[in-house]
Structure formats: C-alpha cells, structure tokens
Amino acid sequence: MKNRLKVLRAERDWSQQDLAERLGVSRQSVNAIETGKYDPSLPLAFRIADLFELSIEAIFLRD
Amino acid sequence: MAARHPARRRYRNRTLMGAAAYVATTAVATRFIPDGAPPSAGPIALAIIASAGALVWIWATARFLVEIDDEYVRMLQVRSILVATGVTLGVTNMWGMVELFTTAPRLPVFFVMPIWCLGMVVGSLVSKLTMGDAGESCG
C-alpha cells in the first residue's frame, strides 16, 4: 500500500527516528512502512493519523 | 530501539540462561549416566532434566512474542519461527523417509531443536533478503 508518510515527515523536518519515537515503534518499522514493505495494523494507522492530524485515507492510498 | 528494546534484551538474557542451563544439565547427565544405560527411572529423570534448557529457550521465544510491543518486529519474529518450523518439519520428514527406505544412519530426535535453531537463522536471512530487516535468531 502506498502512503505519504515520507512527505509528511519531511514537511515537519522529522527524521525516521523522530517519527518512530513519537509513535512508540522502532525506526525499522517506520522505514518498512514508508517504503511500502509493511502495512501497519489499523491501531497503528490510527496513531499515525492522529499524530499528523489527518484521516487515515489522507495518508494511506489504495494501490 | 531495536537493539536496546527491553523485550529484546530480556529475550537474549533468557536464551543465554537457557543455553547455560542446557550445557550444565547435559554435562551432569553425561557425568552420571553411563553409556548404554537402560531406560530406568533414574537415567530417564536426569535426561528429562537435561532438556530443561531447551524448554527455557521455547518459553523465552514465546515471551518475546508477547512482550515485544513493536508489531513490525513481532511480524519479523513470527516469520522466522514459521520458516524454522518449516525447515525442521521438512528436514526431519525427508530424513525420516531416507531412514525408512535405506540403511542410512538414524538421526537422533535430540537434533530437532538444533535444526529448529538453524531454521531461525535461515528465517532471519530470508527476512533480511526480502524485507531488509532480520528477526532474532536462536538467542
């Protein structure tokens, strides 16, 4: 699944580690989600959406 | 987070503890059970105690899956476990057939655990190659 995580993170000038700490996950998790290797669970997708104050659909895009 | 995560540290400590217990109890069993001992109560009890380290290993793996709060790392670990189980079932079944139909040497059941650990290493390599990240191996 495609997503806008990298763009949203860059807009806030956050590193992958910064975002990982804000979400309470590992940096490798952020990297795997950003590169589309791993689709997060619904609870984690909601945490990401809450952090960026956006809806899930505004971050994760259908293939 | 990956290397410093408390759940991962506990997993490594527990598997090391299991390995130490395994070596110690196996040394005791080797010392006190003579070669070719009959399957009487004493030797059987000592041999079962000697397997306790492997049980600690299995328990540590299960606890790691429960305690790790990072779903991606948990997924990597589950992948490794699935690959390890597949490798173990495949190798033992294949060799079982070889034993059944030929006079090839018997593979002691004892080797199931080391084969599973090797399978965990294979599983980590598979994840590294396909996902770019490896799960934990056997400790």
N, CA and C atoms of all chains as a GROMACS GRO file, in nm:
protein
  606
    1MET      N    1   0.084  -0.119   0.000
    1MET     CA    2   0.000   0.000   0.000
    1MET      C    3   0.088   0.125   0.000
    2LYS      N    4   0.051   0.219  -0.090
    2LYS     CA    5   0.130   0.343  -0.094
    2LYS      C    6   0.090   0.434   0.022
    3ASN      N    7   0.182   0.522   0.058
    3ASN     CA    8   0.148   0.616   0.166
    3ASN      C    9   0.231   0.744   0.150
    4ARG      N   10   0.188   0.849   0.223
    4ARG     CA   11   0.253   0.980   0.215
    4ARG      C   12   0.338   1.008   0.339
    5LEU      N   13   0.374   0.903   0.407
    5LEU     CA   14   0.444   0.920   0.534
    5LEU      C   15   0.576   0.996   0.519
    6LYS      N   16   0.652   0.962   0.416
    6LYS     CA   17   0.783   1.026   0.398
    6LYS      C   18   0.766   1.177   0.374
    7VAL      N   19   0.667   1.214   0.292
    7VAL     CA   20   0.642   1.356   0.262
    7VAL      C   21   0.597   1.428   0.388
    8LEU      N   22   0.503   1.367   0.461
    8LEU     CA   23   0.450   1.430   0.583
    8LEU      C   24   0.561   1.447   0.687
    9ARG      N   25   0.646   1.348   0.694
    9ARG     CA   26   0.759   1.355   0.789
    9ARG      C   27   0.856   1.466   0.747
   10ALA      N   28   0.883   1.473   0.617
   10ALA     CA   29   0.977   1.575   0.567
   10ALA      C   30   0.923   1.716   0.590
   11GLU      N   31   0.791   1.731   0.574
   11GLU     CA   32   0.729   1.863   0.596
   11GLU      C   33   0.750   1.912   0.739
   12ARG      N   34   0.761   1.819   0.829
   12ARG     CA   35   0.782   1.855   0.970
   12ARG      C   36   0.929   1.848   1.011
   13ASP      N   37   1.011   1.815   0.914
   13ASP     CA   38   1.156   1.806   0.937
   13ASP      C   39   1.190   1.703   1.045
   14TRP      N   40   1.116   1.592   1.042
   14TRP     CA   41   1.141   1.485   1.137
   14TRP      C   42   1.225   1.377   1.068
   15SER      N   43   1.316   1.319   1.143
   15SER     CA   44   1.388   1.202   1.092
   15SER      C   45   1.300   1.079   1.116
   16GLN      N   46   1.341   0.967   1.058
   16GLN     CA   47   1.266   0.842   1.085
   16GLN      C   48   1.268   0.809   1.233
   17GLN      N   49   1.381   0.837   1.296
   17GLN     CA   50   1.393   0.810   1.440
   17GLN      C   51   1.297   0.898   1.520
   18ASP      N   52   1.286   1.027   1.479
   18ASP     CA   53   1.192   1.119   1.547
   18ASP      C   54   1.049   1.064   1.540
   19LEU      N   55   1.012   1.025   1.419
   19LEU     CA   56   0.876   0.974   1.400
   19LEU      C   57   0.855   0.844   1.478
   20ALA      N   58   0.957   0.759   1.476
   20ALA     CA   59   0.948   0.632   1.549
   20ALA      C   60   0.925   0.657   1.697
   21GLU      N   61   0.997   0.753   1.754
   21GLU     CA   62   0.982   0.782   1.896
   21GLU      C   63   0.844   0.839   1.926
   22ARG      N   64   0.794   0.923   1.837
   22ARG     CA   65   0.661   0.980   1.857
   22ARG      C   66   0.552   0.873   1.851
   23LEU      N   67   0.576   0.770   1.770
   23LEU     CA   68   0.477   0.663   1.754
   23LEU      C   69   0.499   0.548   1.852
   24GLY      N   70   0.616   0.546   1.915
   24GLY     CA   71   0.648   0.436   2.007
   24GLY      C   72   0.678   0.306   1.934
   25VAL      N   73   0.739   0.318   1.817
   25VAL     CA   74   0.780   0.198   1.742
   25VAL      C   75   0.929   0.210   1.708
   26SER      N   76   0.983   0.107   1.643
   26SER     CA   77   1.124   0.111   1.607
   26SER      C   78   1.144   0.191   1.478
   27ARG      N   79   1.266   0.240   1.456
   27ARG     CA   80   1.296   0.312   1.332
   27ARG      C   81   1.278   0.220   1.212
   28GLN      N   82   1.311   0.092   1.229
   28GLN     CA   83   1.296  -0.001   1.118
   28GLN      C   84   1.149  -0.019   1.080
   29SER      N   85   1.059  -0.003   1.178
   29SER     CA   86   0.915  -0.009   1.147
   29SER      C   87   0.876   0.108   1.058
   30VAL      N   88   0.922   0.228   1.096
   30VAL     CA   89   0.890   0.347   1.016
   30VAL      C   90   0.944   0.330   0.875
   31ASN      N   91   1.066   0.284   0.864
   31ASN     CA   92   1.128   0.264   0.733
   31ASN      C   93   1.048   0.162   0.650
   32ALA      N   94   1.007   0.053   0.713
   32ALA     CA   95   0.933  -0.052   0.641
   32ALA      C   96   0.797   0.000   0.595
   33ILE      N   97   0.732   0.083   0.676
   33ILE     CA   98   0.602   0.139   0.637
   33ILE      C   99   0.621   0.240   0.524
   34GLU      N  100   0.719   0.327   0.540
   34GLU     CA  101   0.744   0.430   0.438
   34GLU      C  102   0.774   0.370   0.301
   35THR      N  103   0.850   0.264   0.300
   35THR     CA  104   0.890   0.204   0.173
   35THR      C  105   0.787   0.104   0.120
   36GLY      N  106   0.675   0.090   0.192
   36GLY     CA  107   0.568   0.003   0.146
   36GLY      C  108   0.594  -0.144   0.165
   37LYS      N  109   0.699  -0.178   0.244
   37LYS     CA  110   0.727  -0.320   0.266
   37LYS      C  111   0.633  -0.378   0.371
   38TYR      N  112   0.578  -0.290   0.454
   38TYR     CA  113   0.491  -0.337   0.562
   38TYR      C  114   0.372  -0.243   0.577
   39ASP      N  115   0.253  -0.302   0.578
   39ASP     CA  116   0.132  -0.223   0.602
   39ASP      C  117   0.099  -0.228   0.751
   40PRO      N  118   0.085  -0.112   0.815
   40PRO     CA  119   0.060  -0.114   0.960
   40PRO      C  120  -0.079  -0.168   0.994
   41SER      N  121  -0.094  -0.213   1.117
   41SER     CA  122  -0.225  -0.255   1.165
   41SER      C  123  -0.315  -0.132   1.174
   42LEU      N  124  -0.443  -0.154   1.189
   42LEU     CA  125  -0.538  -0.042   1.200
   42LEU      C  126  -0.508   0.045   1.323
   43PRO      N  127  -0.480  -0.013   1.440
   43PRO     CA  128  -0.447   0.073   1.555
   43PRO      C  129  -0.324   0.162   1.529
   44LEU      N  130  -0.221   0.107   1.465
   44LEU     CA  131  -0.102   0.189   1.438
   44LEU      C  132  -0.134   0.294   1.330
   45ALA      N  133  -0.215   0.257   1.232
   45ALA     CA  134  -0.255   0.354   1.129
   45ALA      C  135  -0.330   0.471   1.194
   46PHE      N  136  -0.415   0.440   1.291
   46PHE     CA  137  -0.487   0.547   1.362
   46PHE      C  138  -0.390   0.635   1.442
   47ARG      N  139  -0.289   0.572   1.503
   47ARG     CA  140  -0.188   0.651   1.579
   47ARG      C  141  -0.115   0.745   1.485
   48ILE      N  142  -0.080   0.694   1.366
   48ILE     CA  143  -0.010   0.777   1.267
   48ILE      C  144  -0.102   0.892   1.223
   49ALA      N  145  -0.228   0.860   1.196
   49ALA     CA  146  -0.323   0.962   1.153
   49ALA      C  147  -0.342   1.069   1.261
   50ASP      N  148  -0.353   1.024   1.385
   50ASP     CA  149  -0.370   1.119   1.497
   50ASP      C  150  -0.249   1.211   1.507
   51LEU      N  151  -0.130   1.152   1.491
   51LEU     CA  152  -0.006   1.231   1.504
   51LEU      C  153  -0.001   1.342   1.398
   52PHE      N  154  -0.040   1.308   1.276
   52PHE     CA  155  -0.036   1.409   1.169
   52PHE      C  156  -0.166   1.489   1.157
   53GLU      N  157  -0.260   1.457   1.245
   53GLU     CA  158  -0.391   1.525   1.245
   53GLU      C  159  -0.457   1.518   1.106
   54LEU      N  160  -0.453   1.399   1.051
   54LEU     CA  161  -0.515   1.374   0.920
   54LEU      C  162  -0.598   1.246   0.931
   55SER      N  163  -0.680   1.221   0.830
   55SER     CA  164  -0.753   1.094   0.828
   55SER      C  165  -0.659   0.986   0.773
   56ILE      N  166  -0.691   0.861   0.802
   56ILE     CA  167  -0.609   0.750   0.751
   56ILE      C  168  -0.602   0.754   0.598
   57GLU      N  169  -0.717   0.784   0.535
   57GLU     CA  170  -0.722   0.785   0.388
   57GLU      C  171  -0.635   0.896   0.329
   58ALA      N  172  -0.606   0.999   0.408
   58ALA     CA  173  -0.522   1.108   0.358
   58ALA      C  174  -0.373   1.070   0.364
   59ILE      N  175  -0.344   0.963   0.434
   59ILE     CA  176  -0.204   0.920   0.448
   59ILE      C  177  -0.178   0.792   0.368
   60PHE      N  178  -0.270   0.697   0.379
   60PHE     CA  179  -0.253   0.568   0.310
   60PHE      C  180  -0.343   0.566   0.187
   61LEU      N  181  -0.282   0.531   0.073
   61LEU     CA  182  -0.354   0.536  -0.054
   61LEU      C  183  -0.373   0.395  -0.109
   62ARG      N  184  -0.484   0.377  -0.177
   62ARG     CA  185  -0.508   0.246  -0.240
   62ARG      C  186  -0.405   0.224  -0.350
   63ASP      N  187  -0.366   0.098  -0.370
   63ASP     CA  188  -0.272   0.066  -0.478
   63ASP      C  189  -0.336   0.091  -0.614
   64MET      N  190   1.601   0.176   1.885
   64MET     CA  191   1.509   0.098   1.966
   64MET      C  192   1.535  -0.052   1.955
   65ALA      N  193   1.573  -0.091   1.831
   65ALA     CA  194   1.582  -0.235   1.804
   65ALA      C  195   1.673  -0.308   1.901
   66ALA      N  196   1.798  -0.263   1.917
   66ALA     CA  197   1.893  -0.336   2.000
   66ALA      C  198   1.871  -0.310   2.148
   67ARG      N  199   1.817  -0.192   2.181
   67ARG     CA  200   1.807  -0.156   2.322
   67ARG      C  201   1.670  -0.189   2.381
   68HIS      N  202   1.581  -0.240   2.299
   68HIS     CA  203   1.445  -0.264   2.347
   68HIS      C  204   1.447  -0.363   2.463
   69PRO      N  205   1.378  -0.330   2.573
   69PRO     CA  206   1.382  -0.417   2.692
   69PRO      C  207   1.338  -0.560   2.662
   70ALA      N  208   1.236  -0.577   2.577
   70ALA     CA  209   1.188  -0.713   2.546
   70ALA      C  210   1.297  -0.793   2.475
   71ARG      N  211   1.371  -0.727   2.386
   71ARG     CA  212   1.479  -0.795   2.313
   71ARG      C  213   1.593  -0.830   2.409
   72ARG      N  214   1.622  -0.737   2.501
   72ARG     CA  215   1.728  -0.763   2.600
   72ARG      C  216   1.690  -0.882   2.689
   73ARG      N  217   1.564  -0.883   2.732
   73ARG     CA  218   1.518  -0.994   2.817
   73ARG      C  219   1.524  -1.126   2.739
   74TYR      N  220   1.486  -1.121   2.610
   74TYR     CA  221   1.489  -1.242   2.526
   74TYR      C  222   1.632  -1.297   2.519
   75ARG      N  223   1.726  -1.207   2.496
   75ARG     CA  224   1.866  -1.253   2.486
   75ARG      C  225   1.917  -1.307   2.618
   76ASN      N  226   1.882  -1.238   2.729
   76ASN     CA  227   1.924  -1.287   2.860
   76ASN      C  228   1.865  -1.424   2.890
   77ARG      N  229   1.737  -1.440   2.855
   77ARG     CA  230   1.669  -1.567   2.884
   77ARG      C  231   1.726  -1.681   2.799
   78THR      N  232   1.755  -1.653   2.672
   78THR     CA  233   1.810  -1.760   2.587
   78THR      C  234   1.951  -1.796   2.632
   79LEU      N  235   2.026  -1.695   2.678
   79LEU     CA  236   2.160  -1.725   2.732
   79LEU      C  237   2.148  -1.811   2.857
   80MET      N  238   2.049  -1.776   2.942
   80MET     CA  239   2.025  -1.853   3.064
   80MET      C  240   1.987  -1.997   3.027
   81GLY      N  241   1.901  -2.011   2.926
   81GLY     CA  242   1.861  -2.144   2.880
   81GLY      C  243   1.978  -2.223   2.828
   82ALA      N  244   2.065  -2.155   2.751
   82ALA     CA  245   2.182  -2.223   2.695
   82ALA      C  246   2.276  -2.269   2.807
   83ALA      N  247   2.294  -2.183   2.907
   83ALA     CA  248   2.382  -2.218   3.021
   83ALA      C  249   2.324  -2.337   3.097
   84ALA      N  250   2.192  -2.334   3.119
   84ALA     CA  251   2.127  -2.444   3.191
   84ALA      C  252   2.139  -2.574   3.109
   85TYR      N  253   2.126  -2.561   2.978
   85TYR     CA  254   2.133  -2.676   2.887
   85TYR      C  255   2.271  -2.741   2.895
   86VAL      N  256   2.375  -2.657   2.887
   86VAL     CA  257   2.512  -2.708   2.892
   86VAL      C  258   2.540  -2.773   3.028
   87ALA      N  259   2.497  -2.705   3.136
   87ALA     CA  260   2.524  -2.755   3.272
   87ALA      C  261   2.452  -2.888   3.296
   88THR      N  262   2.322  -2.894   3.263
   88THR     CA  263   2.246  -3.016   3.291
   88THR      C  264   2.290  -3.132   3.200
   89THR      N  265   2.329  -3.097   3.077
   89THR     CA  266   2.378  -3.203   2.988
   89THR      C  267   2.512  -3.258   3.039
   90ALA      N  268   2.596  -3.169   3.094
   90ALA     CA  269   2.725  -3.213   3.150
   90ALA      C  270   2.701  -3.306   3.269
   91VAL      N  271   2.603  -3.270   3.353
   91VAL     CA  272   2.571  -3.354   3.469
   91VAL      C  273   2.519  -3.490   3.423
   92ALA      N  274   2.428  -3.488   3.323
   92ALA     CA  275   2.373  -3.615   3.273
   92ALA      C  276   2.482  -3.702   3.212
   93THR      N  277   2.573  -3.638   3.138
   93THR     CA  278   2.684  -3.712   3.075
   93THR      C  279   2.773  -3.776   3.182
   94ARG      N  280   2.792  -3.700   3.293
   94ARG     CA  281   2.880  -3.747   3.401
   94ARG      C  282   2.818  -3.867   3.475
   95PHE      N  283   2.686  -3.862   3.497
   95PHE     CA  284   2.624  -3.961   3.585
   95PHE      C  285   2.551  -4.076   3.514
   96ILE      N  286   2.520  -4.058   3.385
   96ILE     CA  287   2.453  -4.167   3.314
   96ILE      C  288   2.556  -4.240   3.228
   97PRO      N  289   2.582  -4.368   3.259
   97PRO     CA  290   2.682  -4.442   3.180
   97PRO      C  291   2.631  -4.467   3.038
   98ASP      N  292   2.725  -4.488   2.947
   98ASP     CA  293   2.687  -4.518   2.809
   98ASP      C  294   2.602  -4.646   2.805
   99GLY      N  295   2.499  -4.646   2.725
   99GLY     CA  296   2.416  -4.765   2.709
   99GLY      C  297   2.333  -4.797   2.832
  100ALA      N  298   2.300  -4.695   2.912
  100ALA     CA  299   2.221  -4.718   3.033
  100ALA      C  300   2.080  -4.764   2.996
  101PRO      N  301   2.022  -4.856   3.074
  101PRO     CA  302   1.884  -4.899   3.046
  101PRO      C  303   1.787  -4.784   3.075
  102PRO      N  304   1.668  -4.786   3.011
  102PRO     CA  305   1.572  -4.678   3.033
  102PRO      C  306   1.500  -4.689   3.168
  103SER      N  307   1.577  -4.685   3.275
  103SER     CA  308   1.518  -4.693   3.409
  103SER      C  309   1.489  -4.551   3.459
  104ALA      N  310   1.423  -4.544   3.573
  104ALA     CA  311   1.371  -4.416   3.623
  104ALA      C  312   1.479  -4.309   3.641
  105GLY      N  313   1.591  -4.349   3.701
  105GLY     CA  314   1.697  -4.250   3.730
  105GLY      C  315   1.752  -4.184   3.604
  106PRO      N  316   1.805  -4.264   3.511
  106PRO     CA  317   1.858  -4.204   3.387
  106PRO      C  318   1.753  -4.125   3.309
  107ILE      N  319   1.629  -4.177   3.306
  107ILE     CA  320   1.524  -4.104   3.233
  107ILE      C  321   1.499  -3.969   3.298
  108ALA      N  322   1.492  -3.967   3.433
  108ALA     CA  323   1.468  -3.840   3.503
  108ALA      C  324   1.581  -3.741   3.476
  109LEU      N  325   1.705  -3.789   3.483
  109LEU     CA  326   1.820  -3.700   3.457
  109LEU      C  327   1.820  -3.647   3.314
  110ALA      N  328   1.784  -3.737   3.221
  110ALA     CA  329   1.780  -3.696   3.079
  110ALA      C  330   1.672  -3.590   3.057
  111ILE      N  331   1.558  -3.608   3.125
  111ILE     CA  332   1.450  -3.509   3.111
  111ILE      C  333   1.494  -3.374   3.170
  112ILE      N  334   1.563  -3.380   3.284
  112ILE     CA  335   1.613  -3.256   3.344
  112ILE      C  336   1.710  -3.186   3.248
  113ALA      N  337   1.790  -3.270   3.178
  113ALA     CA  338   1.888  -3.213   3.084
  113ALA      C  339   1.821  -3.140   2.968
  114SER      N  340   1.693  -3.168   2.945
  114SER     CA  341   1.623  -3.100   2.835
  114SER      C  342   1.561  -2.968   2.881
  115ALA      N  343   1.573  -2.937   3.010
  115ALA     CA  344   1.507  -2.818   3.065
  115ALA      C  345   1.555  -2.690   2.997
  116GLY      N  346   1.684  -2.687   2.960
  116GLY     CA  347   1.738  -2.567   2.895
  116GLY      C  348   1.664  -2.536   2.765
  117ALA      N  349   1.630  -2.642   2.692
  117ALA     CA  350   1.557  -2.622   2.566
  117ALA      C  351   1.418  -2.568   2.594
  118LEU      N  352   1.358  -2.612   2.706
  118LEU     CA  353   1.225  -2.561   2.743
  118LEU      C  354   1.233  -2.412   2.775
  119VAL      N  355   1.343  -2.372   2.841
  119VAL     CA  356   1.363  -2.229   2.870
  119VAL      C  357   1.370  -2.151   2.739
  120TRP      N  358   1.438  -2.208   2.642
  120TRP     CA  359   1.452  -2.147   2.509
  120TRP      C  360   1.315  -2.124   2.446
  121ILE      N  361   1.232  -2.229   2.449
  121ILE     CA  362   1.098  -2.220   2.390
  121ILE      C  363   1.015  -2.115   2.464
  122TRP      N  364   1.023  -2.118   2.596
  122TRP     CA  365   0.949  -2.021   2.678
  122TRP      C  366   0.996  -1.878   2.646
  123ALA      N  367   1.128  -1.859   2.634
  123ALA     CA  368   1.182  -1.725   2.604
  123ALA      C  369   1.130  -1.674   2.470
  124THR      N  370   1.121  -1.763   2.372
  124THR     CA  371   1.069  -1.724   2.240
  124THR      C  372   0.922  -1.682   2.250
  125ALA      N  373   0.845  -1.760   2.326
  125ALA     CA  374   0.703  -1.728   2.342
  125ALA      C  375   0.686  -1.594   2.415
  126ARG      N  376   0.765  -1.574   2.521
  126ARG     CA  377   0.755  -1.448   2.598
  126ARG      C  378   0.794  -1.328   2.512
  127PHE      N  379   0.894  -1.348   2.425
  127PHE     CA  380   0.937  -1.237   2.339
  127PHE      C  381   0.822  -1.193   2.249
  128LEU      N  382   0.748  -1.290   2.196
  128LEU     CA  383   0.634  -1.255   2.109
  128LEU      C  384   0.527  -1.180   2.188
  129VAL      N  385   0.512  -1.215   2.316
  129VAL     CA  386   0.410  -1.148   2.398
  129VAL      C  387   0.458  -1.008   2.439
  130GLU      N  388   0.586  -0.996   2.473
  130GLU     CA  389   0.637  -0.872   2.532
  130GLU      C  390   0.677  -0.766   2.429
  131ILE      N  391   0.710  -0.807   2.308
  131ILE     CA  392   0.753  -0.707   2.209
  131ILE      C  393   0.632  -0.623   2.169
  132ASP      N  394   0.646  -0.491   2.183
  132ASP     CA  395   0.530  -0.404   2.155
  132ASP      C  396   0.538  -0.341   2.016
  133ASP      N  397   0.637  -0.380   1.938
  133ASP     CA  398   0.654  -0.327   1.803
  133ASP      C  399   0.601  -0.432   1.705
  134GLU      N  400   0.488  -0.401   1.640
  134GLU     CA  401   0.422  -0.503   1.558
  134GLU      C  402   0.505  -0.549   1.439
  135TYR      N  403   0.590  -0.461   1.386
  135TYR     CA  404   0.673  -0.499   1.271
  135TYR      C  405   0.782  -0.598   1.317
  136VAL      N  406   0.844  -0.569   1.430
  136VAL     CA  407   0.946  -0.661   1.484
  136VAL      C  408   0.882  -0.795   1.519
  137ARG      N  409   0.758  -0.790   1.574
  137ARG     CA  410   0.687  -0.915   1.605
  137ARG      C  411   0.661  -0.994   1.477
  138MET      N  412   0.623  -0.925   1.371
  138MET     CA  413   0.597  -0.993   1.244
  138MET      C  414   0.725  -1.060   1.191
  139LEU      N  415   0.839  -0.989   1.204
  139LEU     CA  416   0.966  -1.048   1.160
  139LEU      C  417   0.996  -1.176   1.238
  140GLN      N  418   0.968  -1.169   1.370
  140GLN     CA  419   0.995  -1.285   1.455
  140GLN      C  420   0.904  -1.402   1.418
  141VAL      N  421   0.777  -1.372   1.393
  141VAL     CA  422   0.682  -1.478   1.356
  141VAL      C  423   0.724  -1.541   1.222
  142ARG      N  424   0.770  -1.459   1.129
  142ARG     CA  425   0.820  -1.512   1.002
  142ARG      C  426   0.936  -1.609   1.026
  143SER      N  427   1.030  -1.568   1.113
  143SER     CA  428   1.145  -1.655   1.142
  143SER      C  429   1.099  -1.788   1.202
  144ILE      N  430   1.001  -1.780   1.292
  144ILE     CA  431   0.951  -1.901   1.358
  144ILE      C  432   0.883  -1.993   1.254
  145LEU      N  433   0.807  -1.934   1.165
  145LEU     CA  434   0.741  -2.014   1.060
  145LEU      C  435   0.843  -2.081   0.969
  146VAL      N  436   0.946  -2.005   0.930
  146VAL     CA  437   1.050  -2.064   0.844
  146VAL      C  438   1.121  -2.176   0.920
  147ALA      N  439   1.154  -2.151   1.047
  147ALA     CA  440   1.224  -2.251   1.129
  147ALA      C  441   1.140  -2.377   1.142
  148THR      N  442   1.011  -2.361   1.163
  148THR     CA  443   0.922  -2.478   1.176
  148THR      C  444   0.915  -2.553   1.042
  149GLY      N  445   0.908  -2.479   0.934
  149GLY     CA  446   0.905  -2.543   0.802
  149GLY      C  447   1.034  -2.618   0.774
  150VAL      N  448   1.147  -2.556   0.806
  150VAL     CA  449   1.277  -2.621   0.784
  150VAL      C  450   1.285  -2.749   0.867
  151THR      N  451   1.242  -2.740   0.993
  151THR     CA  452   1.250  -2.856   1.083
  151THR      C  453   1.161  -2.970   1.034
  152LEU      N  454   1.037  -2.936   1.000
  152LEU     CA  455   0.945  -3.041   0.950
  152LEU      C  456   0.996  -3.101   0.819
  153GLY      N  457   1.046  -3.014   0.733
  153GLY     CA  458   1.096  -3.062   0.603
  153GLY      C  459   1.216  -3.153   0.617
  154VAL      N  460   1.315  -3.108   0.693
  154VAL     CA  461   1.440  -3.185   0.708
  154VAL      C  462   1.414  -3.317   0.779
  155THR      N  463   1.337  -3.313   0.890
  155THR     CA  464   1.316  -3.437   0.967
  155THR      C  465   1.228  -3.535   0.890
  156ASN      N  466   1.128  -3.482   0.819
  156ASN     CA  467   1.042  -3.572   0.739
  156ASN      C  468   1.122  -3.637   0.626
  157MET      N  469   1.204  -3.553   0.560
  157MET     CA  470   1.283  -3.605   0.450
  157MET      C  471   1.381  -3.713   0.499
  158TRP      N  472   1.450  -3.682   0.609
  158TRP     CA  473   1.546  -3.780   0.661
  158TRP      C  474   1.475  -3.904   0.714
  159GLY      N  475   1.355  -3.885   0.768
  159GLY     CA  476   1.275  -3.999   0.815
  159GLY      C  477   1.247  -4.095   0.701
  160MET      N  478   1.215  -4.041   0.585
  160MET     CA  479   1.190  -4.125   0.467
  160MET      C  480   1.318  -4.196   0.424
  161VAL      N  481   1.430  -4.123   0.430
  161VAL     CA  482   1.558  -4.184   0.393
  161VAL      C  483   1.589  -4.300   0.488
  162GLU      N  484   1.561  -4.279   0.617
  162GLU     CA  485   1.583  -4.385   0.717
  162GLU      C  486   1.491  -4.504   0.692
  163LEU      N  487   1.368  -4.474   0.653
  163LEU     CA  488   1.267  -4.579   0.634
  163LEU      C  489   1.304  -4.672   0.520
  164PHE      N  490   1.358  -4.615   0.414
  164PHE     CA  491   1.381  -4.694   0.293
  164PHE      C  492   1.526  -4.734   0.270
  165THR      N  493   1.616  -4.686   0.353
  165THR     CA  494   1.757  -4.721   0.335
  165THR      C  495   1.819  -4.755   0.471
  166THR      N  496   1.944  -4.789   0.467
  166THR     CA  497   2.014  -4.819   0.593
  166THR      C  498   2.094  -4.697   0.640
  167ALA      N  499   2.050  -4.580   0.599
  167ALA     CA  500   2.119  -4.456   0.641
  167ALA      C  501   2.117  -4.445   0.793
  168PRO      N  502   2.218  -4.378   0.851
  168PRO     CA  503   2.221  -4.366   0.997
  168PRO      C  504   2.100  -4.292   1.053
  169ARG      N  505   2.057  -4.333   1.172
  169ARG     CA  506   1.942  -4.272   1.239
  169ARG      C  507   1.977  -4.130   1.285
  170LEU      N  508   1.883  -4.040   1.267
  170LEU     CA  509   1.900  -3.903   1.318
  170LEU      C  510   1.834  -3.898   1.456
  171PRO      N  511   1.914  -3.880   1.564
  171PRO     CA  512   1.851  -3.876   1.696
  171PRO      C  513   1.750  -3.761   1.706
  172VAL      N  514   1.639  -3.787   1.772
  172VAL     CA  515   1.533  -3.686   1.787
  172VAL      C  516   1.588  -3.561   1.856
  173PHE      N  517   1.692  -3.582   1.935
  173PHE     CA  518   1.760  -3.472   2.003
  173PHE      C  519   1.794  -3.358   1.908
  174PHE      N  520   1.820  -3.391   1.781
  174PHE     CA  521   1.865  -3.289   1.686
  174PHE      C  522   1.753  -3.197   1.635
  175VAL      N  523   1.629  -3.226   1.675
  175VAL     CA  524   1.518  -3.141   1.629
  175VAL      C  525   1.538  -2.996   1.672
  176MET      N  526   1.580  -2.978   1.797
  176MET     CA  527   1.597  -2.841   1.850
  176MET      C  528   1.709  -2.765   1.778
  177PRO      N  529   1.830  -2.825   1.764
  177PRO     CA  530   1.934  -2.755   1.688
  177PRO      C  531   1.892  -2.725   1.544
  178ILE      N  532   1.817  -2.817   1.481
  178ILE     CA  533   1.770  -2.792   1.343
  178ILE      C  534   1.676  -2.672   1.343
  179TRP      N  535   1.587  -2.666   1.443
  179TRP     CA  536   1.493  -2.553   1.452
  179TRP      C  537   1.569  -2.421   1.470
  180CYS      N  538   1.675  -2.424   1.552
  180CYS     CA  539   1.757  -2.303   1.570
  180CYS      C  540   1.824  -2.261   1.440
  181LEU      N  541   1.874  -2.360   1.366
  181LEU     CA  542   1.931  -2.328   1.234
  181LEU      C  543   1.823  -2.269   1.142
  182GLY      N  544   1.702  -2.323   1.156
  182GLY     CA  545   1.590  -2.271   1.078
  182GLY      C  546   1.559  -2.126   1.113
  183MET      N  547   1.578  -2.090   1.240
  183MET     CA  548   1.558  -1.949   1.281
  183MET      C  549   1.660  -1.859   1.212
  184VAL      N  550   1.782  -1.908   1.199
  184VAL     CA  551   1.886  -1.832   1.129
  184VAL      C  552   1.845  -1.814   0.982
  185VAL      N  553   1.798  -1.925   0.921
  185VAL     CA  554   1.752  -1.918   0.782
  185VAL      C  555   1.636  -1.818   0.771
  186GLY      N  556   1.544  -1.823   0.868
  186GLY     CA  557   1.430  -1.731   0.868
  186GLY      C  558   1.474  -1.586   0.876
  187SER      N  559   1.574  -1.559   0.960
  187SER     CA  560   1.627  -1.422   0.971
  187SER      C  561   1.688  -1.377   0.838
  188LEU      N  562   1.760  -1.470   0.774
  188LEU     CA  563   1.822  -1.438   0.645
  188LEU      C  564   1.715  -1.410   0.539
  189VAL      N  565   1.609  -1.491   0.540
  189VAL     CA  566   1.500  -1.471   0.444
  189VAL      C  567   1.438  -1.332   0.462
  190SER      N  568   1.413  -1.295   0.589
  190SER     CA  569   1.355  -1.162   0.616
  190SER      C  570   1.452  -1.052   0.576
  191LYS      N  571   1.581  -1.073   0.601
  191LYS     CA  572   1.681  -0.973   0.564
  191LYS      C  573   1.682  -0.952   0.413
  192LEU      N  574   1.671  -1.063   0.340
  192LEU     CA  575   1.675  -1.055   0.193
  192LEU      C  576   1.546  -0.998   0.135
  193THR      N  577   1.432  -1.033   0.195
  193THR     CA  578   1.304  -0.992   0.136
  193THR      C  579   1.249  -0.863   0.195
  194MET      N  580   1.278  -0.836   0.324
  194MET     CA  581   1.221  -0.717   0.389
  194MET      C  582   1.329  -0.613   0.420
  195GLY      N  583   1.454  -0.656   0.419
  195GLY     CA  584   1.562  -0.564   0.454
  195GLY      C  585   1.594  -0.563   0.602
  196ASP      N  586   1.515  -0.633   0.682
  196ASP     CA  587   1.538  -0.641   0.828
  196ASP      C  588   1.530  -0.787   0.872
  197ALA      N  589   1.613  -0.823   0.968
  197ALA     CA  590   1.613  -0.960   1.018
  197ALA      C  591   1.546  -0.967   1.154
  198GLY      N  592   1.478  -1.079   1.182
  198GLY     CA  593   1.427  -1.102   1.316
  198GLY      C  594   1.537  -1.158   1.403
  199GLU      N  595   1.503  -1.191   1.527
  199GLU     CA  596   1.600  -1.253   1.616
  199GLU      C  597   1.624  -1.397   1.572
  200SER      N  598   1.749  -1.443   1.588
  200SER     CA  599   1.776  -1.585   1.564
  200SER      C  600   1.756  -1.658   1.695
  201CYS      N  601   1.822  -1.772   1.711
  201CYS     CA  602   1.807  -1.851   1.832
  201CYS      C  603   1.892  -1.791   1.943
  202GLY      N  604   1.852  -1.680   1.998
  202GLY     CA  605   1.931  -1.613   2.103
  202GLY      C  606   2.037  -1.530   2.039
   0.00000   0.00000   0.00000
